[in-house]
Amino acid sequence: MTDNVDSAAEWIRTLAQARGLGRAYALYPEAVAAAVTRGTASLGPMPADFSSLTEPAVMFDAEKLGGGA
């Protein structure tokens, strides 16, 4: 189990340094680890009746927005 914990801590430390959070990780490793855990977690499964295709957007008219070509 300690191998998994050590590899997870090393992964989080590396990710924090790559994102410019090395100092924050050095000062508050538990808080950074918790933030990484929350940030990488799935929001939840998609509903069964949810289609991967969405309805097409309405026609965009640039002239109405004053951006005519």
GROMACS elastic network, one bead per residue, 0.5 to 0.9 nm:
[ bonds ]
;  ai    aj funct       b0    kb
    1     4     6  0.53412   500
    1     5     6  0.63869   500
    1     6     6  0.86225   500
    2     6     6  0.58612   500
    2     7     6  0.83783   500
    3     6     6  0.50641   500
    3     7     6  0.60024   500
    3     8     6  0.84454   500
    4     7     6  0.51406   500
    4     8     6  0.60130   500
    4     9     6  0.84918   500
    5     8     6  0.51274   500
    5     9     6  0.60986   500
    5    10     6  0.85442   500
    6     9     6  0.50951   500
    6    10     6  0.60926   500
    6    11     6  0.85468   500
    7    11     6  0.60471   500
    7    12     6  0.85750   500
    8    11     6  0.50138   500
    8    12     6  0.61391   500
    8    13     6  0.85206   500
    9    12     6  0.51256   500
    9    13     6  0.60521   500
    9    14     6  0.85440   500
    9    29     6  0.88105   500
    9    33     6  0.77541   500
   10    13     6  0.50478   500
   10    14     6  0.60896   500
   10    15     6  0.85176   500
   11    14     6  0.51798   500
   11    15     6  0.61103   500
   11    16     6  0.85415   500
   12    15     6  0.50495   500
   12    16     6  0.59919   500
   12    17     6  0.85658   500
   12    25     6  0.86868   500
   12    29     6  0.89214   500
   12    32     6  0.79633   500
   12    33     6  0.64074   500
   12    36     6  0.72197   500
   13    16     6  0.50976   500
   13    17     6  0.62038   500
   13    18     6  0.86029   500
   13    21     6  0.87016   500
   13    22     6  0.71732   500
   13    25     6  0.67868   500
   13    26     6  0.86188   500
   13    29     6  0.82126   500
   13    32     6  0.87620   500
   13    33     6  0.84313   500
   14    17     6  0.52024   500
   14    18     6  0.61562   500
   14    19     6  0.86889   500
   14    22     6  0.82330   500
   15    18     6  0.50812   500
   15    19     6  0.62563   500
   15    20     6  0.87064   500
   15    21     6  0.82568   500
   15    22     6  0.86588   500
   15    36     6  0.88631   500
   16    19     6  0.52098   500
   16    20     6  0.62468   500
   16    22     6  0.53914   500
   16    23     6  0.86602   500
   16    24     6  0.81379   500
   16    25     6  0.66139   500
   16    32     6  0.77003   500
   16    36     6  0.87160   500
   17    20     6  0.50898   500
   17    21     6  0.52514   500
   17    23     6  0.79978   500
   17    25     6  0.80416   500
   18    21     6  0.73726   500
   18    22     6  0.77822   500
   19    22     6  0.78291   500
   20    23     6  0.78456   500
   20    24     6  0.86602   500
   21    24     6  0.51818   500
   21    25     6  0.61183   500
   21    26     6  0.86066   500
   21    32     6  0.83980   500
   22    25     6  0.51028   500
   22    26     6  0.61604   500
   22    27     6  0.87221   500
   23    27     6  0.62396   500
   23    28     6  0.84567   500
   24    27     6  0.51797   500
   24    28     6  0.57604   500
   24    29     6  0.73023   500
   24    31     6  0.86921   500
   24    32     6  0.71831   500
   25    28     6  0.51359   500
   25    30     6  0.79194   500
   25    31     6  0.78472   500
   25    32     6  0.57850   500
   25    33     6  0.80767   500
   26    29     6  0.59926   500
   28    31     6  0.54729   500
   28    32     6  0.63949   500
   28    33     6  0.86631   500
   29    32     6  0.52352   500
   29    33     6  0.60009   500
   29    34     6  0.85288   500
   30    33     6  0.50666   500
   30    34     6  0.60871   500
   30    35     6  0.85988   500
   31    34     6  0.50744   500
   31    35     6  0.61774   500
   31    36     6  0.86463   500
   32    35     6  0.50188   500
   32    36     6  0.61627   500
   32    37     6  0.85632   500
   33    36     6  0.51208   500
   33    37     6  0.61608   500
   33    38     6  0.86759   500
   34    37     6  0.50394   500
   34    38     6  0.62049   500
   34    39     6  0.85036   500
   35    38     6  0.51299   500
   35    39     6  0.59560   500
   35    40     6  0.85315   500
   36    40     6  0.59989   500
   36    41     6  0.84691   500
   37    40     6  0.54165   500
   37    41     6  0.61752   500
   38    41     6  0.54256   500
   38    42     6  0.86023   500
   39    42     6  0.83004   500
   41    44     6  0.85473   500
   42    45     6  0.77826   500
   45    48     6  0.86740   500
   46    49     6  0.84176   500
   46    50     6  0.66919   500
   47    50     6  0.53063   500
   47    51     6  0.88114   500
   48    51     6  0.82492   500
   50    53     6  0.85498   500
   51    54     6  0.68502   500
   53    56     6  0.88235   500
   54    57     6  0.87188   500
   56    59     6  0.89072   500
   57    60     6  0.81696   500
   60    64     6  0.88358   500
   61    64     6  0.57204   500
   61    65     6  0.71847   500
   61    67     6  0.87634   500
   61    68     6  0.85843   500
   62    65     6  0.52013   500
   62    66     6  0.63505   500
   62    67     6  0.50353   500
   62    68     6  0.55238   500
   62    69     6  0.81807   500
   63    66     6  0.50295   500
   63    67     6  0.54595   500
   63    69     6  0.81174   500
   64    67     6  0.75210   500
   64    68     6  0.81213   500
   65    68     6  0.79089   500
